[in-house]
Amino acid sequence: MFFVVSILAILMDELIGEVPSNIHPVVFIGKLTNFFKNIYIKLDSYLSGLYLLLSVVFVFLIVSYIVLLIITYLPLIITIILFALLLSSTFSINLLLSSAEHVRILLENREIFAAREAVSQLVSRDLSGLNQNYVISATIESLTENVTDSVISPLFYYFVLGFLIIIFNCYNHLFDYSYIVTNLNLFVLNNMQIDANRVVIDLIFVCIIIAYLFRIVNTQDAMVGYKTKKYIKIGFVPAICDDLLNFIPARITGYLMILSARILGMDWRNGLRIMRRDARACESPNSGYPMAAAAGSLSIQLIKRNHYILGDPIKRIEPYDIRRAYNLSRWTIFLFILFQFIILFLILIVMWII
């Protein structure tokens, strides 16, 4: 079931796209964050960010538990579809790539003002008055950075917890894997008076919730994680947590982007060199890895004025570089998902042999 839910969630995102905003779980998280932010920001304390994070997590877990209780009474096929829908809401491949492609089309049609407006929805910076090169740079920066935030990180935690459950299960002999080839479930309880489907449902739901916990931290960092007078205190804890949770996924993204560049015939050696040289040029300890890898692989320079310069201007930046970054990002996401499924199958084969 773990495999089926994962595949179905990816297909849902690719074919259907985002869940409507009025029922989107991440939008709900944003509204919760805004509600508690208005309460805790009055404390004027660095602990206010901790209270904000714990309050949203607490409410979200209560709602999640109620959802789980309802789901357990539904037919298995409906449960799988709902789980896939919930998982697909933790990441955003279709929207991320299509947003960048939309900007490219606007720029190629010389609609610079519309392009600035479109990019302003993606980045937290003032783009008014910036020329085309800066708009292109901001688009590629946003696209490649969000490959980590919007795709790799939530799926990383979903898959990692799933792997750990399988491995833990093997060493503790809680389940019998002999049924795996003929049964849809990944696990079947052996010699225990507990319904196998219920246990599988609970475990997969926990994996999905872990992905949502990352989304809570990431959403709060996007909303209050700024070093301004207003948010410096309440945003401190969410920003630190986001940096910690993105530490491994960001580096995975960077190296997968280098591998993708090699597959696409781009300058992957330069990408590796630039990533190692410029990744730490950003204020964030994580965002520089995918952005610098992309800048080097595309042989362009990405600039955020008064903040950082990534890469060398080997070639002049142009709108079509957004499309090249699009292809690079799509391959990076594909390779990550592919490697996760390969790891999953290898673990299951080893468990079955044992």
C-alpha positions in Angstrom: 0.0 0.0 0.0 2.9 2.3 0.7 4.1 2.0 -2.8 0.6 2.4 -4.3 -0.1 5.5 -2.3 3.2 7.1 -3.3 2.7 6.4 -7.0 -0.9 7.5 -7.0 0.0 10.8 -5.2 2.6 11.6 -7.8 0.2 10.9 -10.6 -2.5 13.1 -9.0 -0.1 16.0 -8.7 1.1 15.5 -12.3 -2.4 15.0 -13.9 -4.7 17.0 -11.6 -2.5 19.5 -9.9 -3.3 21.4 -6.7 -6.2 20.7 -4.4 -8.7 23.6 -4.3 -7.4 26.2 -1.9 -10.6 26.1 0.3 -9.9 22.5 1.2 -6.1 22.4 0.8 -4.4 21.2 4.0 -1.4 23.5 3.6 -3.7 26.5 3.2 -5.3 25.4 6.4 -1.9 25.3 8.0 -1.3 28.8 6.8 -4.6 30.1 8.3 -3.7 28.4 11.6 -0.3 30.0 11.6 -1.8 33.4 10.9 -4.3 33.0 13.7 -1.8 32.0 16.4 0.8 34.5 15.0 -1.5 37.4 15.9 -1.7 36.0 19.4 1.9 35.2 20.1 3.6 38.1 18.4 2.3 40.3 21.2 4.6 38.4 23.6 7.7 40.0 22.0 9.8 36.9 23.0 11.9 34.4 21.1 9.8 31.7 22.7 6.8 33.1 20.8 7.9 31.2 17.7 8.1 27.9 19.7 4.5 28.5 21.0 3.4 29.2 17.5 4.9 26.0 16.1 3.6 23.8 19.0 0.1 25.3 18.8 -0.3 24.7 15.1 1.2 21.2 15.4 -1.2 20.4 18.3 -4.3 21.5 16.4 -3.2 19.8 13.2 -2.6 16.5 15.0 -6.0 16.6 16.6 -7.7 17.3 13.2 -5.5 14.5 11.7 -6.6 12.0 14.3 -10.3 12.8 13.6 -9.6 12.3 9.9 -7.9 9.0 10.6 -10.9 7.8 12.6 -13.2 8.6 9.7 -11.0 7.0 7.1 -10.8 3.7 9.0 -14.5 3.1 8.3 -14.2 3.6 4.6 -13.5 0.9 2.0 -9.8 0.2 1.4 -9.8 1.6 -2.2 -11.3 4.9 -1.0 -8.7 5.0 1.8 -5.9 4.6 -0.6 -7.3 7.4 -2.8 -7.7 9.7 0.1 -4.2 9.0 1.4 -2.8 9.7 -2.0 -4.7 12.9 -2.1 -3.3 13.9 1.3 0.2 13.0 0.3 0.0 14.9 -3.0 -0.9 18.0 -1.0 2.4 17.9 0.8 4.4 18.6 -2.4 3.9 20.6 -5.5 5.6 19.5 -8.7 3.1 20.6 -11.3 2.5 24.1 -9.9 6.2 24.7 -9.3 7.3 23.8 -12.8 4.3 25.4 -14.5 4.8 28.7 -12.6 8.4 29.0 -13.9 7.3 28.1 -17.5 4.6 30.8 -17.3 7.2 33.4 -16.6 9.3 32.2 -19.5 6.4 32.5 -21.9 5.7 36.0 -20.7 9.3 37.1 -21.1 9.6 35.6 -24.6 6.4 37.6 -25.5 8.1 40.7 -24.1 5.5 41.1 -21.4 8.1 42.3 -18.8 5.5 43.9 -16.4 3.3 40.8 -16.3 6.5 38.7 -15.8 7.5 40.8 -12.8 4.1 40.4 -11.3 4.1 36.6 -11.8 7.6 36.3 -10.2 6.6 38.5 -7.3 4.1 35.8 -6.4 7.0 33.3 -6.1 9.7 35.3 -4.3 9.8 37.6 -1.3 11.5 40.5 -2.9 10.7 43.8 -4.6 11.0 43.3 -8.4 9.7 46.7 -9.5 12.1 48.4 -11.8 14.3 45.3 -12.3 15.3 44.5 -15.8 14.7 41.2 -17.6 18.0 39.6 -16.5 17.0 40.0 -12.8 13.5 38.6 -13.4 15.0 35.6 -15.1 17.5 35.1 -12.3 14.7 35.4 -9.7 12.6 32.8 -11.5 15.4 30.3 -11.7 16.4 30.9 -8.1 12.8 30.4 -6.9 12.4 27.3 -9.1 15.6 25.5 -8.0 15.3 26.4 -4.3 11.7 25.2 -4.2 12.7 21.9 -5.7 13.9 21.2 -2.1 11.2 23.0 -0.1 8.2 22.0 -2.2 9.1 18.5 -3.4 12.3 16.8 -2.1 12.0 17.6 1.6 8.4 16.5 2.3 8.9 13.3 0.2 12.2 12.7 1.9 10.6 12.5 5.3 7.7 10.5 4.1 10.0 7.9 2.5 12.6 7.8 5.3 10.0 7.1 7.9 8.5 4.4 5.7 11.9 2.8 5.3 12.5 2.9 9.0 9.2 1.3 9.8 10.0 -1.6 7.4 13.5 -2.1 8.8 12.3 -1.8 12.4 9.5 -4.3 11.6 12.1 -6.8 10.2 14.2 -6.8 13.3 11.3 -7.0 15.7 9.5 -9.7 13.7 6.1 -8.0 14.0 5.0 -8.7 10.5 5.2 -11.6 8.0 6.5 -10.6 4.6 5.8 -13.9 2.9 2.4 -12.5 1.7 3.9 -9.4 0.1 3.9 -10.7 -3.5 0.2 -11.5 -3.6 -1.2 -8.9 -1.2 -1.6 -5.2 -1.8 -0.4 -4.4 1.7 3.2 -4.0 2.5 2.7 -5.7 5.8 0.6 -8.5 7.2 0.4 -9.1 10.9 1.4 -12.6 12.0 0.0 -14.3 15.1 -1.5 -11.1 16.6 -5.2 -10.3 17.2 -5.0 -7.0 15.3 -6.5 -6.2 11.9 -3.6 -6.0 9.4 -5.3 -3.4 7.2 -5.8 -1.1 10.2 -2.2 -1.3 11.2 -1.0 -0.6 7.6 -3.4 2.3 7.4 -2.1 3.8 10.7 1.5 3.4 9.7 1.1 5.0 6.3 -0.9 7.8 7.8 1.9 8.5 10.3 4.3 8.7 7.3 2.0 11.3 5.6 1.7 13.3 8.9 5.5 13.5 9.1 5.5 15.1 5.7 2.9 17.5 6.9 5.0 18.4 10.0 7.7 19.5 7.6 5.2 21.6 5.7 4.1 23.2 9.0 7.7 24.3 9.7 8.3 25.3 6.1 5.1 27.3 5.9 5.8 29.1 9.1 9.3 29.9 8.0 7.8 31.4 4.8 5.3 33.5 6.8 7.3 34.7 9.7 10.9 33.6 9.2 12.3 37.1 8.4 14.9 39.2 10.2 12.8 42.3 10.3 11.9 44.1 13.5 8.3 42.7 13.4 9.3 39.0 12.9 12.8 38.6 14.2 11.6 37.0 17.5 8.5 35.1 16.5 10.2 33.8 13.3 13.4 32.6 15.1 12.3 29.1 16.0 10.5 28.3 12.7 13.5 29.5 10.8 16.0 27.4 12.8 13.7 24.3 12.5 13.4 24.9 8.7 17.2 25.1 8.4 17.6 21.9 10.3 15.0 19.9 8.4 16.2 21.1 5.0 19.9 20.4 5.8 20.0 16.9 4.3 17.4 17.3 1.5 19.0 20.5 0.2 22.3 18.7 -0.3 20.6 15.7 -1.9 18.9 18.1 -4.3 22.2 19.8 -5.2 24.0 16.6 -6.1 21.0 15.2 -7.9 20.9 18.4 -9.9 24.5 17.8 -10.9 23.6 14.2 -11.9 20.7 15.6 -13.9 22.9 18.1 -15.6 25.2 15.3 -16.8 22.2 13.3 -18.2 21.0 16.4 -20.0 24.4 17.2 -21.5 24.9 20.4 -19.5 28.1 21.5 -17.9 27.9 19.3 -14.8 31.5 19.7 -13.9 31.1 23.5 -13.7 27.9 22.9 -11.7 29.8 20.8 -9.1 32.5 23.4 -8.9 30.1 26.3 -8.5 28.0 24.5 -5.9 31.1 23.8 -3.8 32.3 27.3 -4.2 29.1 29.4 -3.9 26.6 27.3 -2.0 27.5 29.1 1.3 27.2 32.5 -0.3 23.5 32.7 0.7 22.2 33.6 4.1 20.4 30.3 4.2 22.6 27.3 4.9 20.6 25.3 2.5 19.1 27.2 -0.5 22.5 27.9 -2.1 23.1 24.2 -2.9 20.4 23.7 -5.6 20.7 27.3 -6.8 24.5 27.2 -7.2 24.3 23.8 -8.8 21.8 25.1 -11.3 23.8 28.3 -12.0 27.0 26.3 -12.7 25.3 23.7 -14.8 23.5 26.3 -16.9 26.7 28.4 -17.2 25.0 31.5 -16.0 25.1 33.9 -13.1 22.2 34.2 -10.6 22.1 37.5 -8.7 20.0 38.7 -5.8 21.1 42.3 -5.4 22.8 43.2 -2.1 22.6 39.5 -1.1 24.5 37.1 -3.2 26.0 36.2 -6.6 26.0 32.6 -7.7 28.0 31.3 -10.6 30.1 32.9 -13.4 28.7 34.7 -16.4 30.0 32.2 -18.9 27.0 32.9 -21.1 24.4 35.7 -21.2 21.3 34.9 -19.3 18.1 34.7 -21.4 14.5 33.6 -21.0 15.2 30.1 -22.5 17.4 29.5 -19.5 14.2 29.2 -17.5 13.2 26.3 -19.7 16.7 24.7 -19.2 16.3 25.1 -15.4 12.8 23.6 -15.8 14.3 20.5 -17.4 17.0 20.3 -14.8 14.5 20.6 -12.0 12.2 18.0 -13.5 15.0 15.5 -13.9 16.2 16.2 -10.3 12.7 15.4 -9.0 12.4 12.3 -11.2 15.8 10.9 -10.0 14.9 11.5 -6.4 11.6 9.6 -6.7 13.3 6.9 -8.7 16.0 6.4 -6.2 13.5 6.2 -3.3 11.5 3.5 -5.1 14.8 1.6 -5.8 15.7 1.8 -2.2 12.2 0.6 -1.2 12.3 -2.4 -3.5 15.9 -3.3 -2.3 14.8 -3.2 1.3 11.7 -5.3 0.6 13.7 -7.9 -1.4 16.2 -8.2 1.5 13.4 -8.5 4.0 11.7 -11.2 1.9 15.0 -13.2 1.5 15.6 -12.9 5.3 
